[in-house]
Amino acid sequence: MRSNPFWSAVTLGAAALLLSGCASTAGPDDAVVGGGLQITPGVPPAAIAADGDVLGQGTVLQLEGEAASLCLGAVAESYPPQCSGPEIVGWDWAAVDGEESAGSTTWGTYAVQGTWDGERLTVTQPPIMLALYDPMMVVDPHREPGNAGETPEAVLLDIQAEIDELRAVDTLFSGPENGYLFVTVVYDDGQVQDYFDELYGADVVVVESALRPVDS
């Protein structure tokens, strides 16, 4: 594990950002990290396409007259549920089981495989109900207790607040665990990870994709 020379700078910079109570004048590609230190990595594109098939797990929801979507973020516990996500091209309720309908909304939970163009997921294989889906467990090495990160949780929380403030990357979830800040995005081919590594140093922020390559 490499030590990180950015902690003190990040702590001071994040604290100043949070305590100042003033809106930052820096843009998302002009982050201020530490006492006056300007770091300007290239902001990753908002839409990153995948080279091959990806797999997503979550609630598929469709309002009458609209395209079906795969909810990869939070789902409101209402009836019917409320959520949003990328459009699914080629979705057919007649080809799946386990759906429910209420009013003008139809939904169910599925593992969906398809191609990802950065905005839409096009189905390439029959979806599988999550209740019947048995995925291969893949544990990120950063989550293993023997590979804990060295960044204090208070610093990770400050970084989390900075990321939310800068809004340079659309995130689904984020939170500290095992000495790292885990950030989930819809899909990353490494560009988002490189962006955070340049901002905060390696082994601080770990980017995970909700849509995962089928061969991973």
C-alpha positions as CSV (number, residue, x, y, z in Angstrom):
1,M,0.0,0.0,0.0
2,R,1.4,3.4,-1.0
3,S,1.3,6.2,1.5
4,N,-0.5,9.3,0.3
5,P,1.1,12.7,0.5
6,F,-2.2,14.5,-0.3
7,W,-4.0,13.8,3.1
8,S,-3.0,17.0,4.8
9,A,-3.8,19.1,1.8
10,V,-7.1,17.4,1.2
11,T,-8.1,17.7,4.9
12,L,-7.4,21.4,4.9
13,G,-8.9,22.0,1.5
14,A,-12.1,20.1,2.3
15,A,-12.5,21.6,5.7
16,A,-12.1,25.1,4.2
17,L,-14.7,24.2,1.6
18,L,-17.2,22.9,4.1
19,L,-16.7,25.6,6.8
20,S,-16.6,28.6,4.6
21,G,-20.3,28.5,3.9
22,C,-19.6,30.1,0.5
23,A,-20.3,28.7,-2.9
24,S,-17.1,27.7,-4.7
25,T,-16.2,29.7,-7.7
26,A,-14.1,26.9,-9.1
27,G,-15.6,24.8,-11.9
28,P,-15.8,21.0,-11.9
29,D,-12.5,20.8,-13.8
30,D,-10.8,23.4,-11.7
31,A,-10.9,21.8,-8.2
32,V,-9.2,23.5,-5.3
33,V,-7.6,20.8,-3.1
34,G,-5.5,22.0,-0.3
35,G,-4.2,25.4,0.7
36,G,-4.4,27.2,-2.7
37,L,-3.2,24.2,-4.7
38,Q,-5.0,24.1,-8.1
39,I,-5.4,20.7,-9.7
40,T,-7.1,20.7,-13.1
41,P,-7.4,17.1,-14.4
42,G,-9.5,16.6,-17.5
43,V,-13.1,16.0,-16.5
44,P,-14.3,12.5,-17.7
45,P,-17.0,12.5,-20.3
46,A,-20.6,12.3,-19.0
47,A,-21.3,9.3,-21.3
48,I,-18.8,6.5,-21.5
49,A,-19.7,3.6,-23.8
50,A,-18.7,0.0,-23.1
51,D,-16.8,-2.1,-25.7
52,G,-18.7,-5.3,-25.0
53,D,-21.8,-6.5,-23.2
54,V,-22.4,-5.3,-19.7
55,L,-24.8,-6.6,-17.0
56,G,-26.9,-4.5,-14.7
57,Q,-29.1,-5.6,-11.7
58,G,-32.0,-3.5,-10.4
59,T,-35.6,-2.5,-10.8
60,V,-36.9,-2.2,-14.4
61,L,-39.7,0.3,-14.4
62,Q,-41.9,1.5,-17.2
63,L,-44.6,4.1,-17.3
64,E,-47.3,3.7,-19.9
65,G,-46.3,5.4,-23.1
66,E,-42.6,5.7,-22.1
67,A,-39.5,3.5,-22.5
68,A,-38.5,1.1,-19.8
69,S,-35.6,2.1,-17.6
70,L,-33.2,0.3,-15.4
71,C,-33.0,1.9,-12.0
72,L,-29.4,1.7,-10.7
73,G,-29.7,4.2,-7.9
74,A,-32.2,4.7,-5.1
75,V,-35.7,3.3,-5.4
76,A,-38.5,5.0,-3.4
77,E,-40.5,2.5,-1.3
78,S,-43.9,3.5,-2.6
79,Y,-46.5,1.6,-4.5
80,P,-45.8,1.6,-7.3
81,P,-42.1,2.3,-6.7
82,Q,-40.5,5.5,-8.1
83,C,-37.0,5.5,-9.6
84,S,-35.1,6.6,-12.6
85,G,-32.3,5.2,-14.7
86,P,-31.0,4.7,-18.2
87,E,-33.4,3.7,-21.0
88,I,-33.6,0.0,-21.9
89,V,-33.9,-0.6,-25.7
90,G,-35.7,-3.8,-26.7
91,W,-37.4,-4.5,-23.4
92,D,-40.5,-6.8,-23.6
93,W,-42.6,-7.5,-20.6
94,A,-44.1,-10.5,-22.5
95,A,-40.7,-12.2,-22.5
96,V,-40.2,-12.0,-18.7
97,D,-41.9,-13.2,-15.5
98,G,-42.2,-11.5,-12.1
99,E,-43.6,-8.1,-13.1
100,E,-46.2,-6.1,-11.2
101,S,-48.5,-3.4,-12.4
102,A,-50.3,-0.6,-10.7
103,G,-52.1,2.2,-12.5
104,S,-49.9,3.1,-15.5
105,T,-46.7,1.6,-14.0
106,T,-45.2,-1.8,-14.6
107,W,-42.0,-2.9,-12.8
108,G,-39.9,-5.9,-11.6
109,T,-36.4,-6.7,-10.5
110,Y,-34.0,-8.3,-13.1
111,A,-30.5,-8.9,-14.2
112,V,-30.3,-7.3,-17.6
113,Q,-27.5,-7.9,-20.1
114,G,-26.9,-5.8,-23.1
115,T,-24.7,-3.2,-24.9
116,W,-24.1,0.2,-23.4
117,D,-23.7,3.2,-25.7
118,G,-23.2,5.6,-22.8
119,E,-26.9,6.5,-22.5
120,R,-29.0,3.4,-23.4
121,L,-28.8,-0.3,-22.5
122,T,-29.8,-2.5,-25.5
123,V,-30.9,-6.0,-24.4
124,T,-28.9,-8.8,-26.0
125,Q,-29.8,-11.7,-23.7
126,P,-33.1,-12.8,-22.0
127,P,-33.4,-10.9,-18.7
128,I,-33.4,-13.0,-15.5
129,M,-35.5,-12.3,-12.5
130,L,-33.2,-11.3,-9.6
131,A,-35.0,-13.9,-7.4
132,L,-33.7,-16.6,-9.7
133,Y,-30.3,-15.0,-10.5
134,D,-27.2,-16.5,-8.9
135,P,-24.3,-14.2,-9.8
136,M,-20.7,-15.1,-9.4
137,M,-19.4,-13.3,-6.3
138,V,-16.7,-10.9,-7.2
139,V,-15.1,-9.1,-4.2
140,D,-13.1,-6.0,-4.9
141,P,-9.6,-6.4,-3.3
142,H,-10.1,-2.9,-1.7
143,R,-12.9,-4.4,0.4
144,E,-10.7,-7.2,1.9
145,P,-9.7,-6.5,5.5
146,G,-6.1,-7.3,4.8
147,N,-6.0,-4.6,2.1
148,A,-7.3,-1.7,4.1
149,G,-6.6,1.8,2.9
150,E,-4.7,4.3,4.9
151,T,-6.9,7.4,4.6
152,P,-8.7,8.4,7.8
153,E,-12.5,8.2,7.6
154,A,-12.8,11.9,8.5
155,V,-10.8,12.8,5.4
156,L,-12.8,10.4,3.2
157,L,-16.0,12.1,4.4
158,D,-14.5,15.5,3.5
159,I,-13.6,14.1,0.0
160,Q,-17.1,12.8,-0.4
161,A,-18.6,16.2,0.4
162,E,-16.2,17.8,-2.1
163,I,-17.2,15.3,-4.9
164,D,-20.9,16.1,-4.2
165,E,-20.1,19.9,-4.3
166,L,-18.0,19.8,-7.5
167,R,-20.6,17.6,-9.4
168,A,-18.0,16.8,-12.1
169,V,-19.1,13.2,-12.0
170,D,-22.6,11.8,-11.7
171,T,-22.6,9.3,-8.9
172,L,-25.2,6.8,-7.8
173,F,-23.8,6.0,-4.3
174,S,-20.7,6.9,-2.3
175,G,-19.4,6.1,1.2
176,P,-16.3,5.3,3.1
177,E,-15.3,1.6,3.8
178,N,-12.1,-0.2,4.8
179,G,-10.1,3.0,4.5
180,Y,-11.3,4.0,1.0
181,L,-14.1,6.1,-0.4
182,F,-16.2,3.9,-2.7
183,V,-18.0,5.8,-5.5
184,T,-20.5,4.0,-7.7
185,V,-21.2,5.4,-11.2
186,V,-23.3,3.9,-14.0
187,Y,-20.3,2.8,-16.0
188,D,-16.6,3.6,-16.0
189,D,-13.9,2.3,-18.3
190,G,-11.1,3.8,-16.1
191,Q,-11.5,7.5,-17.0
192,V,-13.4,8.3,-13.9
193,Q,-11.0,6.4,-11.7
194,D,-8.1,8.3,-13.3
195,Y,-9.8,11.6,-12.7
196,F,-10.2,10.9,-8.9
197,D,-6.7,9.5,-8.7
198,E,-5.3,12.7,-10.1
199,L,-7.4,14.8,-7.7
200,Y,-6.8,12.9,-4.5
201,G,-3.9,10.4,-5.2
202,A,-4.1,6.7,-5.8
203,D,-5.7,4.3,-3.3
204,V,-8.1,6.9,-1.9
205,V,-11.2,6.9,-4.1
206,V,-12.3,3.5,-5.6
207,V,-14.7,3.8,-8.5
208,E,-17.2,1.0,-9.1
209,S,-19.5,0.5,-12.1
210,A,-23.2,-0.4,-11.7
211,L,-23.0,-1.9,-15.2
212,R,-20.3,-4.5,-15.1
213,P,-18.6,-6.2,-18.1
214,V,-20.0,-9.7,-18.4
215,D,-16.6,-11.2,-18.5
216,S,-15.5,-9.6,-15.1
